[in-house]
Amino acid sequence: MHFETRAIHAGQEPDPLTGSVVPPIYQTSTYKQDGVGGLRGGYEYSRSANPTRTALEDCLAAIEGGARGLAFASGLAAEDTLARTVCQPGDHVVVPGDAYGGTYRLFAQVLSPWGLEFTAAAGHDVEAFRAAVVPGRTKVVWVETPTNPLLGIVDIGAVAALTHEAGAILVVDNTFASPYLQQPLSLGADAVVHSTTKYLGGHSDVIGGGLVLADADLGERVAYLQNAAGSVPGPFDSWLVLRGIKTLGVRMDRHCENAARVVELLLAHPKVLDVRYPGLPGHAGHEIAAKQMKAFGGMVSFRVEGGQAAAVEVCNRARLFTLGESLGGVESLIEHPGLMTHASVAGSPLEVPEDLVRLSVGIETVDDLLEDLTQALG
Ligand SMILES: Cc1ncc(COP(=O)(O)O)c(C=O)c1O
């Protein structure tokens, strides 16, 4: 079955009781048992499993092409559960050189005191990842591509090969691309992480996370910790993400088209210094992106002449581009990463340029977006 058909149908057979075409929101914490241990539909308590969440988890597995999908209360909850499943204190992890700030904070401030050691790869090329691997100790190589907020591109297939040579597993954060544009498991990754808050949910109305594992046994181990530590999403949040996934393909096509037009405008603007978009032939990762992505996505970053004050001014002047954190919703957002999403990495090697502005280009009529950006740039 093709991607968009899977997105609409996988895990979502009509409800056996009523024929409801849309999976119901099973807003229940517990399930009646027919005698002790006699479970009717395999469900006993909604931290362990809930039918609405199961529908989402099966759909996630189907759209990423994995053996097991798992849904979480947030992207970071998914990351934390995966890291604690595959690593023990004393193990070593390689993280991206410009990981999402919250991912870096998780490793630096939470998992490091727990006993994990990590190295941030000094770049996006294969050699940077190879240099960061500690043979015999590295358990996980963690990749984001495109990266947040600098839109760097990592060659998933090449990093998968060196990761496996070192006896480690490759985790890809596929939040920026979404499975519609990029299929990391088919390129050799072992696990895919999502902040489903973003393109999968797609409407800026839910916080959620997802994991898809290539290997069913690893999936079972992560599911054990998901239940034991309990960072699960509620049924309504699961339902919202599942509904969002149904339109992922058409939304992504429009995000990509609109982003390409926004990039054109930015390139021609005298106050814009540096446009970061993997679709640009001059982007360092363009060829790799063209090879491993179906199109180049809806995220665009750029630097503004005049330093931090000028970049902040552009963010404050935007009207249709809403000033706010997050990304991947139908509405366009603008933000200053240095003072907003990535404030937690200030002073670390991951600090972002102070004159950087990040756009999440939505699916509004593009002419309105261009008009707003033109006035915001002044
Ligand atoms: C690339 C990426 N990964 C993970 C996360 C964390 O997801 P959440 O905010 O749902 O915990 C984010 C959040 O912005 C992100 O951008």
The ligand as an ORCA input file, in Angstrom:
! r2SCAN-3c Opt
* xyz 0 1
  C      13.548     18.038     16.231
  C      12.809     17.934     17.528
  N      12.904     16.797     18.245
  C      12.272     16.640     19.426
  C      11.518     17.669     19.971
  C      10.855     17.478     21.310
  O       9.500     17.250     21.154
  P       8.375     17.681     22.221
  O       8.398     19.176     22.326
  O       7.128     17.115     21.656
  O       8.774     17.036     23.516
  C      11.375     18.863     19.259
  C      10.586     19.962     19.808
  O      10.622     21.086     19.320
  C      12.051     18.995     18.010
  O      11.973     20.130     17.290
*
